[in-house]
Amino acid sequence: MLRLSYQALITPLIFCFSLLGISALQFPRLQLLLTNKQDISLEVLQKDIKAEHLRLNLLKEIPSFGYDNLIANWVYLNFLQYFGDDEVREKTGYSLSPKYFDIIIKHDPKFLGAYVGLSTSTSLYAAMPERSIKLMEEGLRSMTPQVPEKSYYIWRYKGIDELLFLGNYQASQNSFIMAANWANNYSDPESKYITQNSYQTALFLSQNPDSRYARITTWAMILNNGVDEKTRKRVISEIEALGGKVISTPEGNKISFPPKD
């Protein structure tokens, strides 16, 4: 009994000290946030990126002691800070996005709310769609149609990346079919819409894969995922480049399509 009590006490202490040690690597980053960003040189920012890269590597390797959800949530908050720092990201890019994604998938592959931001950041901003797709595939291996609830969205995110960034129409078609099949397990209006929309998208891709209409429709899916303003502007510019137009209405975004090709 004494040994068990000792282990119960020491395990969370080791975990906390591990996190505190890794968090210490963030001090240079916190110093940067307290400084006028316009005065920070690119060299200093690159050193900060290297320090963050090291911290993320350590976070991936340390034992979780059963605190996987806590680690995943903490890393996701770090990711939001990283992704939202537009001024610094313009200078250094988004190369660390898949590192955050990787750690979160390792510790909590069912963290549904994290996928849309992480996949968008990795594919659209870090220009690593293959990595994003691989991580989503890894996460899907831990999911079922019911766990987590509405996990069918991950198949849609995967299908979007496969179509827009890799041009892999066959893989995208399969992902949308899987999204429809998983969504069909639910009876709520949202899931019924996803079922129908995903089947229609898969059918359209089978009939006319290399189409501006298909790509605009898929960009619109990203737009309707509740993305941040930076991503919203990027997506609208992509839709307009394909000849479409985004019209904001009280009911939501409506897309004006060019003549079908």
Protein Blocks (a to p, Z undefined) as FASTA:
>chain_A
ZZmmmmmmmmmmmmmmmmmmmmmmmmmmmmmmmpcfklpcfklmmmmmmmmmmmmmmmmm
pcfkhpmmmmmmmmmmmmmmmmmmmmlmmmnojmlmmmmmmmmmmmmmmlmklmmmmmmm
mmmmnopaklmmmmmmmmmmmpcfklcghklmmmmmmmmmmmmmnopaklmmmmmmmmmm
mmmmpcbfklmmmmmmmmmmmmmmmmmmpafklmmmmmmmmmmnopafklmmmmmmmmmm
nopacdddfkbccddddddZZ
